[in-house]
Amino acid sequence: MLNSKTELFPPEIQHLIAFALEDAWQELKRDPLAVSPSLKERLASTMVELAADGEADPLKLKRAALHVVRERRGAFDE
């Protein structure tokens, strides 16, 4: 999933995205109702978009992606 999205990035950026994705995923897994393959895909897509815009801080990638998926999930809960 992630490899095909990040293959155009330099290896160090690929590593940062993978690290941030795994960190965010571990946080989300604490809530069993929140875990789904599509959610992980959305995390990855958001991180790739941010990295393409120049963001290389794994903590910022994680926080932004978590914000996006939580915001989207909240819209479905209403």
C-alpha positions in Angstrom: 0.0 0.0 0.0 2.5 2.6 1.1 5.4 1.6 -1.2 3.6 2.4 -4.4 2.6 5.9 -3.0 6.1 6.8 -1.7 8.4 5.3 -4.4 9.0 8.8 -5.9 10.3 10.1 -2.6 14.0 9.8 -1.5 14.6 6.9 0.8 14.9 9.1 3.9 11.5 10.6 3.3 10.0 7.2 2.6 11.4 6.1 6.0 9.9 9.1 7.8 6.5 8.5 6.3 6.6 4.8 7.2 7.6 5.7 10.8 4.9 8.3 11.1 2.3 6.0 9.7 3.2 3.2 12.0 3.2 5.5 15.0 -0.3 6.9 14.1 -1.6 3.5 13.4 -0.5 2.2 16.9 -2.3 5.2 18.4 -5.5 4.5 16.5 -5.4 0.8 17.3 -6.2 1.6 20.9 -9.7 2.1 19.8 -10.9 -1.2 18.2 -13.9 0.6 16.7 -11.7 2.9 14.8 -9.4 0.3 13.1 -10.1 -0.5 9.4 -7.9 -0.9 6.3 -9.5 2.1 4.8 -8.6 4.2 7.8 -4.9 3.2 7.5 -5.1 4.0 3.8 -6.4 7.5 4.6 -3.6 8.0 7.1 -1.1 7.0 4.4 -2.6 9.2 1.7 -2.7 12.2 4.0 0.9 11.7 4.9 2.0 11.3 1.3 0.2 14.5 0.3 1.9 16.4 3.1 5.3 15.0 2.3 4.7 16.0 -1.4 4.1 19.5 -0.1 7.5 19.4 1.7 6.6 18.3 5.2 9.3 16.0 6.5 8.7 16.1 10.3 7.2 12.7 11.3 5.4 14.2 14.3 3.7 16.8 12.1 2.8 14.1 9.6 1.3 11.9 12.3 -0.6 14.8 14.0 -2.1 16.1 10.7 -3.1 12.6 9.4 -4.7 11.7 12.8 -6.6 15.0 12.7 -7.9 14.3 9.2 -9.1 10.8 9.9 -10.6 11.8 13.3 -12.4 14.7 11.7 -13.8 12.6 8.9 -14.8 9.9 11.4 -16.6 12.5 13.5 -18.6 13.6 10.4 -19.9 10.0 10.0 -20.8 9.8 13.7 -23.2 12.7 13.6 
